[in-house]
């Protein structure tokens, strides 16, 4: 559910993601970023292809951990997708 909201409705806007997650209280577990990225990789649709198309600067990322931080870590700067 969070994946579809963040990538679809929120277009990668971490401000909206933060507001949504904080409204649920204790959902922000220590390993949220890792779990969210894992679900993104396992998602049946090509979410990453769309992300790389909308935000080509992400193609320069060297590791999955770095990519996860850009997309999911609400404590770090990110960017909006189209």
Backbone as a printed PyTorch tensor [residue, N CA C, xyz], in Angstrom:
tensor([[[  0.8160,  -1.1850,   0.0000],
         [  0.0000,   0.0000,   0.0000],
         [  0.8650,   1.2560,   0.0000]],

        [[  1.8740,   1.3030,   0.8550],
         [  2.7240,   2.4900,   0.9380],
         [  3.4620,   2.7130,  -0.3730]],

        [[  3.8850,   1.6390,  -1.0110],
         [  4.5860,   1.7430,  -2.2880],
         [  3.7090,   2.4220,  -3.3320]],

        [[  2.4800,   1.9660,  -3.4730],
         [  1.5690,   2.5480,  -4.4670],
         [  1.2800,   4.0090,  -4.1580]],

        [[  1.0890,   4.3420,  -2.8920],
         [  0.8320,   5.7320,  -2.5240],
         [  2.0330,   6.6170,  -2.8150]],

        [[  3.2070,   6.1830,  -2.3820],
         [  4.3980,   7.0230,  -2.5290],
         [  4.7800,   7.2230,  -3.9920]],

        [[  4.7500,   6.1820,  -4.7730],
         [  5.1640,   6.2860,  -6.1700],
         [  4.0480,   6.8040,  -7.0690]],

        [[  2.8110,   6.4530,  -6.7640],
         [  1.6940,   6.8580,  -7.6120],
         [  1.0920,   8.1890,  -7.2060]],

        [[  0.4000,   8.1870,  -6.1080],
         [ -0.3180,   9.3790,  -5.6640],
         [  0.6090,  10.5150,  -5.2330]],

        [[  1.6580,  10.1910,  -4.4750],
         [  2.5630,  11.2200,  -3.9490],
         [  3.6660,  11.6030,  -4.9390]],

        [[  3.8480,  10.8490,  -6.0060],
         [  4.8900,  11.0950,  -7.0090],
         [  6.2800,  11.2730,  -6.3700]],

        [[  6.5530,  10.4570,  -5.3590],
         [  7.8680,  10.4920,  -4.7110],
         [  8.0600,  11.6410,  -3.7330]],

        [[  7.0170,  12.3780,  -3.4250],
         [  7.1180,  13.5260,  -2.5060],
         [  7.2530,  13.0080,  -1.0740]],

        [[  8.4510,  13.1610,  -0.5000],
         [  8.6960,  12.6450,   0.8440],
         [  7.9580,  13.4300,   1.9220]],

        [[  7.5870,  14.6610,   1.6490],
         [  6.7950,  15.4300,   2.6130],
         [  5.4330,  14.7680,   2.8010]],

        [[  4.8190,  14.3660,   1.6980],
         [  3.5420,  13.6620,   1.7710],
         [  3.7090,  12.2810,   2.3960]],

        [[  4.7920,  11.5950,   2.0500],
         [  5.0600,  10.2830,   2.6380],
         [  5.2110,  10.4030,   4.1470]],

        [[  5.9720,  11.4020,   4.5960],
         [  6.1730,  11.6000,   6.0320],
         [  4.8370,  11.8450,   6.7390]],

        [[  4.0100,  12.7290,   6.1860],
         [  2.7120,  13.0310,   6.7970],
         [  1.8520,  11.7680,   6.8850]],

        [[  1.8560,  10.9790,   5.8230],
         [  1.0770,   9.7440,   5.8190],
         [  1.5960,   8.7770,   6.8770]],

        [[  2.9020,   8.5420,   6.8970],
         [  3.4820,   7.5810,   7.8400],
         [  3.3170,   8.0340,   9.2870]],

        [[  3.5150,   9.3160,   9.5480],
         [  3.3900,   9.8170,  10.9160],
         [  1.9490,   9.7460,  11.4100]],

        [[  0.9900,   9.8110,  10.5110],
         [ -0.4050,   9.7150,  10.9290],
         [ -0.7370,   8.3110,  11.4390]],

        [[  0.0770,   7.3260,  11.0620],
         [ -0.1130,   5.9650,  11.5230],
         [  0.6650,   5.6720,  12.7920]],

        [[  1.4270,   6.6260,  13.2870],
         [  2.1340,   6.4530,  14.5530],
         [  3.4050,   5.6540,  14.4180]],

        [[  3.4170,   4.4450,  14.9450],
         [  4.6370,   3.6520,  15.0980],
         [  5.0370,   2.8720,  13.8470]],

        [[  4.5800,   3.2800,  12.6820],
         [  4.9030,   2.5570,  11.4480],
         [  6.3610,   2.7700,  11.0280]],

        [[  6.9670,   3.8630,  11.4770],
         [  8.3490,   4.1660,  11.0870],
         [  9.3330,   3.3690,  11.9380]],

        [[  9.4860,   2.1200,  11.5980],
         [ 10.4170,   1.2530,  12.2960],
         [ 11.8360,   1.5420,  11.8420]],

        [[ 12.7740,   1.0520,  12.5980],
         [ 14.1890,   1.2920,  12.3140],
         [ 14.5820,   0.8510,  10.9110]],

        [[ 14.0140,  -0.2190,  10.4300],
         [ 14.3990,  -0.7590,   9.1210],
         [ 13.3550,  -0.4610,   8.0380]],

        [[ 12.5760,   0.6060,   8.2080],
         [ 11.5280,   0.9420,   7.2380],
         [ 12.0910,   1.1100,   5.8260]],

        [[ 13.1980,   1.8440,   5.6910],
         [ 13.7620,   2.1310,   4.3680],
         [ 14.1420,   0.8300,   3.6620]],

        [[ 14.7920,  -0.0690,   4.3840],
         [ 15.2030,  -1.3460,   3.7990],
         [ 13.9870,  -2.1810,   3.3890]],

        [[ 12.9850,  -2.2300,   4.2610],
         [ 11.7880,  -3.0190,   3.9500],
         [ 11.0190,  -2.4180,   2.7710]],

        [[ 10.8880,  -1.1060,   2.7490],
         [ 10.1710,  -0.4510,   1.6530],
         [ 10.8800,  -0.7160,   0.3230]],

        [[ 12.2050,  -0.6350,   0.3280],
         [ 12.9610,  -0.8920,  -0.8970],
         [ 12.8230,  -2.3550,  -1.3110]],

        [[ 12.8210,  -3.2550,  -0.3520],
         [ 12.6520,  -4.6810,  -0.6530],
         [ 11.3070,  -4.9380,  -1.3250]],

        [[ 10.2510,  -4.3410,  -0.7820],
         [  8.9310,  -4.5090,  -1.3940],
         [  8.8880,  -3.8870,  -2.7770]],

        [[  9.5890,  -2.7900,  -2.9610],
         [  9.6220,  -2.1470,  -4.2750],
         [ 10.2810,  -3.0860,  -5.2970]],

        [[ 11.3570,  -3.7440,  -4.9030],
         [ 12.0490,  -4.6630,  -5.8060],
         [ 11.2070,  -5.9020,  -6.1150]],

        [[ 10.3680,  -6.3020,  -5.1650],
         [  9.5260,  -7.4830,  -5.3530],
         [  8.1810,  -7.1750,  -6.0140]],

        [[  7.8500,  -5.9050,  -6.1550],
         [  6.5610,  -5.4910,  -6.7070],
         [  6.4110,  -6.0380,  -8.1220]],

        [[  5.2070,  -6.4980,  -8.4600],
         [  4.9990,  -7.1650,  -9.7420],
         [  5.0890,  -6.2440, -10.9530]],

        [[  4.9680,  -4.9430, -10.7460],
         [  5.0580,  -4.0010, -11.8440],
         [  6.4150,  -3.3080, -11.8430]],

        [[  6.8170,  -2.7850, -12.9740],
         [  8.1380,  -2.1720, -13.1360],
         [  8.1570,  -0.7490, -12.5660]],

        [[  8.2590,  -0.6500, -11.2750],
         [  8.2720,   0.6480, -10.6090],
         [  9.6080,   1.3540, -10.8490]],

        [[ 10.6940,   0.6250, -10.7710],
         [ 12.0110,   1.2470, -10.9390],
         [ 12.2060,   1.8100, -12.3370]],

        [[ 11.6930,   1.1440, -13.3510],
         [ 11.8080,   1.6600, -14.7090],
         [ 11.1670,   3.0360, -14.8340]],

        [[  9.9970,   3.1860, -14.2220],
         [  9.3130,   4.4760, -14.2480],
         [ 10.0840,   5.5270, -13.4560]],

        [[ 10.6400,   5.1180, -12.3240],
         [ 11.4210,   6.0550, -11.5040],
         [ 12.6340,   6.5470, -12.2800]],

        [[ 13.3550,   5.6440, -12.9260],
         [ 14.5450,   6.0390, -13.6940],
         [ 14.1710,   6.9040, -14.8950]],

        [[ 12.9930,   6.6960, -15.4330],
         [ 12.5320,   7.5280, -16.5450],
         [ 12.1880,   8.9330, -16.0370]],

        [[ 11.4990,   9.0000, -14.9080],
         [ 11.0690,  10.2860, -14.3590],
         [ 12.1940,  11.0520, -13.6640]],

        [[ 13.1590,  10.3310, -13.1310],
         [ 14.2790,  10.9620, -12.4050],
         [ 15.5890,  10.3460, -12.8970]],

        [[ 16.0370,  10.7140, -14.1050],
         [ 17.2160,  10.0830, -14.6960],
         [ 18.4880,  10.2390, -13.8590]],

        [[ 18.5490,  11.2280, -12.9810],
         [ 19.7270,  11.4070, -12.1390],
         [ 19.9310,  10.2110, -11.1960]],

        [[ 18.9020,   9.4400, -10.9690],
         [ 19.0340,   8.2610, -10.1110],
         [ 19.8570,   7.1540, -10.7660]],

        [[ 20.0650,   7.2370, -12.0580],
         [ 20.8830,   6.2320, -12.7440],
         [ 22.3390,   6.3060, -12.2990]],

        [[ 22.7050,   7.4020, -11.6620],
         [ 24.0820,   7.5910, -11.1800],
         [ 24.3100,   6.9650,  -9.8080]],

        [[ 23.2600,   6.5220,  -9.1510],
         [ 23.3670,   5.9250,  -7.8240],
         [ 24.1850,   4.6370,  -7.9140]],

        [[ 25.0590,   4.4210,  -6.9430],
         [ 25.9850,   3.2880,  -6.9840],
         [ 25.4770,   2.0280,  -6.2760]],

        [[ 24.5940,   2.1820,  -5.2730],
         [ 24.1430,   1.0180,  -4.5070],
         [ 22.6370,   1.0670,  -4.3020]],

        [[ 22.0590,  -0.0870,  -3.9900],
         [ 20.6370,  -0.1320,  -3.6700],
         [ 20.3430,   0.6340,  -2.3850]],

        [[ 21.2630,   0.6120,  -1.4410],
         [ 21.0740,   1.3460,  -0.1910],
         [ 20.9690,   2.8460,  -0.4660]],

        [[ 21.8080,   3.3400,  -1.3510],
         [ 21.7680,   4.7550,  -1.7200],
         [ 20.4540,   5.0920,  -2.4340]],

        [[ 20.0220,   4.2230,  -3.3190],
         [ 18.7560,   4.4170,  -4.0200],
         [ 17.5950,   4.4120,  -3.0280]],

        [[ 17.6240,   3.4760,  -2.0890],
         [ 16.5830,   3.4040,  -1.0660],
         [ 16.5170,   4.6820,  -0.2500]],

        [[ 17.6690,   5.2500,   0.0650],
         [ 17.7010,   6.4980,   0.8290],
         [ 17.0440,   7.6220,   0.0500]],

        [[ 17.3650,   7.7550,  -1.2260],
         [ 16.7660,   8.7990,  -2.0600],
         [ 15.2510,   8.6640,  -2.1430]],

        [[ 14.7810,   7.4360,  -2.2430],
         [ 13.3530,   7.2100,  -2.4630],
         [ 12.5540,   7.1590,  -1.1610]],

        [[ 13.0820,   6.4910,  -0.1350],
         [ 12.2750,   6.1590,   1.0340],
         [ 12.6410,   6.8450,   2.3350]],

        [[ 13.8520,   7.3110,   2.5110],
         [ 14.2760,   7.8670,   3.8080],
         [ 13.7300,   9.2780,   3.9720]],

        [[ 12.7010,   9.4350,   4.7980],
         [ 12.0590,  10.7370,   4.9560],
         [ 12.9190,  11.7190,   5.7500]],

        [[ 14.0060,  11.2450,   6.3190],
         [ 14.9210,  12.1210,   7.0410],
         [ 15.9980,  12.7010,   6.1500]],

        [[ 16.0520,  12.2710,   4.9100],
         [ 17.0580,  12.7280,   3.9470],
         [ 16.3810,  13.4480,   2.7840]],

        [[ 17.1040,  14.3620,   2.1450],
         [ 16.5170,  15.0320,   0.9690],
         [ 16.1940,  14.0380,  -0.1410]],

        [[ 15.2020,  14.3380,  -0.8890],
         [ 14.8040,  13.5200,  -2.0360],
         [ 14.4370,  14.4430,  -3.1730]],

        [[ 13.5860,  13.9840,  -4.0340],
         [ 13.1330,  14.7930,  -5.1440],
         [ 11.8040,  14.2570,  -5.6040]],

        [[ 11.0920,  15.0470,  -6.3530],
         [  9.7850,  14.6470,  -6.8430],
         [  9.9380,  13.9940,  -8.2100]],

        [[  9.1260,  12.9940,  -8.4420],
         [  9.0460,  12.3950,  -9.7660],
         [  7.9730,  13.1430, -10.5310]],

        [[  7.9150,  12.9490, -11.8340],
         [  6.9010,  13.6290, -12.6600],
         [  5.5020,  13.2500, -12.2230]]])
